[in-house]
């Protein structure tokens, strides 16, 4: 089982933007030094807490500061950029990073982003599907492209301006061939989008704020999609994100990972609970669809979704998770605000140096 890193990120108000950006960079650099396989970084335009506006731009600052970790957008919000820009800029990033790029994709869920861009009334899921078709067509095709897919708003051609002598009219291709890995974040139980991922050989990343019983619904759908394409699904392609805090001491683990008022884990899920309640999506936290809303308290959510303890305890909890949901290829560690940098860094160290070796030893 590989170890990955994912950060939305989510910071409390009162910290300067420069400070949180620096901290988010330090987390990825630390992950690289500890041997994490990849790092996914989220993006939002209009969220004061989740304040990385462009994940690709942020990740570009990490290319020279890291050695081996693969750098993934987590995600590129495809409703918010023309697919030609995504295809060309991602291709350049792939070359700059020496082929360490992963394209993480989603429609872009934040409605205030959509309003600011003037696309609030648009079907952003449809825009997403149209955009990814064009991006892959650009990477697979040759100029002048003539991309005019049925019922797709994005028409791409350089036919009237192409000049082979001057090298004009050519869109860049990525270093990795036939294309970089494409990963889709899965945020809903029984997601039908996972079937489409399987058909197209995109890889799923199950969100850290989903209960394990809902995460377990993703793999059968991915298998269905792969079978429709005449292929066999490989559990190595399935990433599962979890919110984890590891400490050398049980009392520290309980306090920082859950109980203290200034716990970043408590802050993170308090924010998520407010957002999902406002959006009418509390079912994400429910064990059954008819569970009353008033049972979905912050302590309930923390109990269900935070894995915390000593390395031995966290190892047992990860193995229990695997028993519950089935085999998967990568545990993606969710990065939160560093309220206490020493504890946050130590958790990542213990995760990489103690927990994952013990997990993999138990799996052999």
N, C-alpha and C positions, 0 to 999 in steps of 0.2 A: 504494500500500500504506500503510495507516494504521499508527501506532505506538501500542500499548497498554502497560499495566503490570499485572503480577500479583504479589502477594506472599502466601505461605502464612500468615504469614512463619515463618522458622525461625532462632532465636537460640540461641547457646551459653549454658549455665548460668553463673551468676555475675554476670550483668547484672541490674539491678533492673528490675522490671516497668514502672515509670514511665519509665525510660530507654528501653527498647525500644519502648514505645508512642509516646513522643515521636519517636523515630527513624522509626518506620513512618509517622507523620503527616507528618514532614518530607519523606519520599520522595514521597508523593503530592502535596504542595504543590509540590515541585520539578518533578514530572512535569507538573503543571498549567501552571506557568510556562514549560515547554519545549514546550508544545503537544501533549502526549500526548492521544490521543483519549479514552481511558477508563482506569480503574483498578479492578481486581478484588482484593478482600481476602478471604482465607480465614478459617475459624473452627474452633476445637476447644475443648471444655470441659475436657479432662483431659490436655492435653499441655503439659509445662513448656517445651518448645522452641517450639512453635507456639501462642502464648499470647494470641491474640485470641479471646475467648469468644463474641462476637456481632459479626459483620461489619457489620450494619446500624447498631448502636449506635456502633461505631467510625467508620463513614463519616459518621454524623450530625455528628461533631465537625469534619468537613472541609468542610461545606457553605459556611460563611461564610468559610473560609480559601482557597477555590478559586474560579475564575471560569468556566471553560469545560469542564473535564474531566468526563466522565460517570462516575458513581460506581456500581460494581457489586458486589453480594455475590458472593464467589468461593469458597465458595458459601453460600447459606442451606441448612442441612441439614434437609430437609423431614420426616425421621422424628422430629425432636426438638422440633417445635412444632406446635400445632394449626393447620391451614390457615387458619382464621378470623383468627388472630393474624398470620400471615404476610401475608394479603391486606390486612388493615386497616393494619398498621404500614408495609407497603411502599407502600400508597397515600398515607399521610401523608408518608412520606419523599419520594415523588415530588413532592408539592406543596411541601414545604419546600425541595427542591433546584431548584425551577423546571423540573421535567421532565427532570432529568439522571440519573434512576435507571435502572439495569439490574438485573433480577432474575436472578442466577446461582443455579442450583439443582443439588442432588445429594441422594442419600439420607443421606449422613453415613457415612463409612467407618471412623471410629475406634471400635474395639470397646469401649475403656474408657469412651468417651462413652455408648455404648449400655448398658453395664452400670450406670453411675451413674444413668441414667434409668430403669432397670428394663425395657429393651426388647431386651436382648441376644438373647433367644430369638425375637423377632419377625422376620418377613420385612420387613426395612427397605426393600428395593427395592419391595415391594408397597405399603408405607406411602407411599413417595415418589410412586409413580404415582397412588395415591388422592388424595394431598394436592394435587398439581398440578391434577388434574381439578377439585377443589373450589375452589381459588384462582381458576382461570380462570372457573369457573361463577359465582362471587361477582361478579367484575368485569364479567361479561357480563349478569348478571341484575338483577332488581329485587326489592325486598322484597314479600312475606315469604320469598322465595327458594325454599323447599321443595326443597332439594337433597337428593336421595335416590338416588344413582347405584347401579346394580347392583353388588353385591359390594364396596361401598365402606363402610368403617367410619365415615366422617365424614358425619353427617347434619346439615344446617344449615337452620334455619328460625327465623323470628321471629313466626310466625303467631299464637301465643297471647298475645303481649305487645306486638305492634305498635300504635302509636298515632300516627296521622298528624297529629293536632292538636299533639301535643307533639314530633313529630319523632323518635320513639323506634322502634327496630327497623330502622334503616337502616345498612348497612355502607358505609364510604366507598369511592369509586372513585378510581383514580389520575388525575393530571393528564393524562398521555399517553393518548390514545385511538386505537384501542380498548383498548390496554394498553401497558405498558412492554415493551421488548425483553426476551425471556427467553433466557438462554444456559445451555447445559448443558456442563459440563466432561467431556471424554472421556478416560478413563484406560486403556483396554484396546484391543489390536489387534482389528480386524474388529468393532468394537462394534455390536451390533444396536440399542442405544439410539439411535444416530445416525439410523437409519431412522425411528424414532418422532419424533425431532426434526424431520426433514424433513416428515413428514406434518402436523405441528402448527405449522410455521413457527417453531419454536425454532431457535436458532443454535448451532453447535458451537464449542467451544474445546478444541483438542487439547493435552494436557498436555505440559509442557516436559521431563518425564523419560521420554518415549517416543522410541525410535529413529525416525529419519525414515522408514524403511521401514514401520513400523507406523502412523505418522501418515498415510502415504499411503493406508492402507486405509479411512480415515474418509470421504473425499470420495465415493467410489462409493456408499457406503451412504446418505449424505445425499442424493445425486442420486436414488437409488432411492425414498427416502421422499417427496421432492418430486414425483417422477413419479406416485407412487401417489395424491397429492393433486391431480393434474392441473396441476401447476405446474413451472416451470423453476428449477433451482437456480442461485443467483447466488454466484460465488466471493467476492464482497465480504462475504458473511455468514459466511465461515469464518475463525475466528481460530486462529492457531498460536502457542503459547507456546514460547519457547526461552530457555535460560540463556546470557546474553551478557555479556562484559566487554570494554570497549573502552578502550584506553589510547593515549597519544601515542607510546609507545615499545614495541617488540616485547618487550624483556626484562622490562619491568614487566608487560606483558600476560600473559606466560608465568608469571611468578612469582605474581602476585596471582590470576590466573584459574585457576591449576592447581597449580603446583609447591611453593609455600611451605607449610609445615606449618600456618600460621595463615590460609591462604587460605579465605575464606568459601565459595568454590566447592567446595573440597576437603571442607570441613566439611559442606556441604549434601548432597553426594552420598555422603559416608561415612554420614550419617544415613539417607538414602534406601536405600542398599544394605543396611544393617542391617535396616531395616523390611521391605523386600521379601524378604530372605532369611528372616526370621522368619515372614512371611506365606506363604511358598512361592510368591512371584510373581517370581522372578528372570527368568522368560521375558520380562518387559518389557524387559530389557536385552540379550536374546540376539538375534543376527542370524538364527539358525535354531533351531527348537524342540528339536533334539537336541544343541545345544551344551552341553558339560559345564559344570557349575556352577563348577568351579574356574577356568575361564577368565574368569569375571565378577569381575575385580578392580577396585579403586577407580580405578587408572590407566586401565584399559580403559574404564570408564564415563565418566571425564572426557574421554578422547579422543573418544568417540562423541557426547557430549551437551553439551559446553561449546564455544560459539563465542567465541573470544577472539583478540585481535590489535589491530593498528592499525586506524583507520577503513577504510583501503583493503582490508586483509585481511578484516575483518568484512563489508564490502560484498560482496566476492567470495563469502564463505561463505554469506551469505543468498541471493544469487542462485543459488548452486549448490543450496541447499536447495529453492528454488522449482522449479528444474529437476527435482529428484528427486521432489517430492511433487505438483507442479502448482500452478496459480494459487490464491492465497488473498488475503483482503482485509486482514488485519491481523496484523502480527508483534507478539506480546505479550511484552514484556521482563520476565523473572522477577527480582523484587527479592529480594536476600539481605541478611544482616546486614552493617552497615557497619563492618567491621573497621578500615578506613581511610576515614573519611568523605570525605576529599579525593578519593581514587581512585574511590570509589563514585559520588560526585556528578559527577565528571569523565566517567565512563563514560556516565552518562545524558545529559550534555550532548553528548558526541560522537555518541551514538546519534541524538539528535534533530536536531542541527545539521549533522552531516556525513554519517553513514551513511545515514539514511533519504532525504535529498535525493538522494544518489548512487544509491541503489537505485532510486528512482522515476525518476530521469533515465535509467537504463539500461533501464527498462521502457517508456519512451515511444518 
